């Protein structure tokens, strides 16, 4: 009996010893893994989550013909949004829920965006001085049937109205201004010229635009097809009578010079047949909470637009699908790469990932977001946007607005770590800073550059693919893209872990907006 009892005690002690050793090994392994994770550098953490296979998987899916160019408001755009939301879910990125957003009752990754779908003008007839002007688009449509006097008014700027009576007349102007000759600059002057024309009683503006055939093709595609705008409360409305604003293609201002020599012009303008109906699209949003007890209350936004321009004019091969691999499946994948990395290795500051709809239709998704943010804008200390046209230099990364924020050194350091060089905008004449979603955050005061594929001039392999059916996934260099994505993720990590908040550089045009937003 004694022997049996001792044997039992021995077996019990041996079992306890084995269990203790097993738990010790497990505990030690977990401790070792935790210490290794903590001791990893930001560069090592970046490299551990980004691979060419993952990059290719995202881009090939988003730029597939089946998604028909991801045009906002289409079923294919919604498929892309669902893919993005479920990818965030698979990484462990959380939706912005009621626990962090007061008054919300949703745990969805979608922010619904209400839009008006505006049909193309069904009839647009225009002649000036007896000459029919065929290449035209309605920038600001207004139903009208006008026959009467037109006045040539130079650039249509303030000084051009001196000693001119344009009440109830059409004004004919040339694009841009004395120091603004490209299409982007001309477009940026529309609001100013429209306001002046209204103040002086004009009924319509005919602006003769000096741009090349390729650029005119972009303009024609944008305005002579269905377009979108942020919706008001009416589901179906007709365009009310207002001042009409038309662009007419006039390369080298040949027509403008002819009209300038005339003392009096007669114009005929007929425009009608436009309607609006309400549709829904969606921004895709997720978050990862930061690790620092204090800094986690500050957020870095990682953003890109996932829409593209859909189906359009065929190219020489007959291809009509504008796949948008560069613009902006690449940018979208940049944000997904950041999301996967931060879900595994959070930074001190929290992260908000926003994938916008409607950028190609006029920054609609981002404009809607800043007026309806899921978290207070004053908590957003930086917006690291990614948008692309193309690349023609694989040794660099182009940061639109690199020198405009104090995060520039972190971005340069990240690029250098992967054998690339971060450079600023090489085509300032294109006004790229104001043409992507970053600008709506900048206007609110949030430092917001755009991270782009490398270009040293806005031509060559940039314009070859920009808004063209040939922008396919299989035309990209994925060795370069690997370094590009790694640079973005590392830059984001360095900025999010930096004890100092990123700021606008002194004297920047948005510095005052930043002071108002942050109260300093």
Protein Blocks (a to p, Z undefined) as FASTA:
>chain_A
ZZmmmmmmmmmmmmmmmmmmmmmmmmmmmmmmmmmmmmpcfklmmmmmgcfklmmmmmmm
mmgmklnoopghiaklmmmmmmmmmmmmmnopacddfklmghiacfbfbdcddddddddd
fbdcddeehiacfbdcdfbgcddddddddddehjopaklmgopafehiacdddehifklc
bfklmmmmmmmmmmmmmmnopabdcddddddfklmmmmmmmmmcccdddddfbfbdcddd
dddddddddehhlmmmmmmmpmbdcdddddehiacddddddddddddddfbfklmmpccd
ddddfbdebjadddfkopabdgklmlomkmmmmmmmmmmmmmmmccfbdcdddddehkln
oopmmmmmmmmcfbdfklpgbdcddddfbdcbfkbccdehklmpcklmmmmmmmmmnopa
cdddfblmnommmmcfklmmmmnopacdddddddfbdehjlmmmgopaklcfklccfklm
mmmmmmmmmmmmmmmmpmbacdddehiaklmmmmmmnoZZ
